[in-house]
């Protein structure tokens, strides 16, 4: 399933196999916290993010630079 989320005025696709919106809501709250209180690595990834993939209980944040891609725990 493909959903969209807005981060830094950019629309980012979110790919998930979960048909419920529970994980999507967890992702939104986690990203809101990371935007305001995140460390430099998270903020750098969010500046160049191209897509998000939810796998199990983690969100994989894909960025332009492969080194900036990271995993974010949803729980």
N, C-alpha and C positions, 0 to 999 in steps of 0.2 A: 504494500500500500504506500502511496506517495502523498505526503502532507507538506505543507509549507509553514515556515516560521520566519518572522522578521527579526533580524539582528543588525544593529547599526544602520538602519534604514535600507537593508538589503534583504530581499526575499530568498530564503535558503530552503532547498528541498530536504525533507526528512523521509528516509526510507525505513519502513518497519514491516514486520510480518504480523504484528498484533492488530487485531481488528477493533480493539477497544481504545479509548483515548486516555487510559490511565497512565501509560508510559509517556505519552505525549505531554500530558499535564506535568508529570514529574520532570521531564526534560525542560519544559518552559520555566519551572520554578528553579531548577538547578542552574540554568543559564542566566536567569535574572540575578541570582546570588553571585555567580562568577563574574558577571559584567561589573558589578559594583565592588566586590571584595576579592576578586581573583588575583592571582599572582601574575608576574610578567609573562610566563609561558602561556597561560590560558588567554590572556589578553592579546598576545601576539597571534595565537591560533584563531581567535575570534575576529581579528582584523582581516585575515586572509582566508576565511572559511568559504568553502564552495558547496559542501553538502554534509549531512549528518545521517548516520546509519545506526538504528537501534538494534542491538543484538543481545538478546537475553536481558540482563539488568544493567547493561552498559550502553552508552552512546559513543560512537566513534565519530569524532569531529575531523573531517577531511579538509585540508587546506591546500592552497596552491603549492606550497613547498612541502614536500613529503616529510621533512624533519619536524615540521610544526604540527603534524597530525597527532592527535592524542585521544585517549579513552577517558570518559567521564562516567563515574558510577552514578546510577539513578537512585539507588537505595542507600 
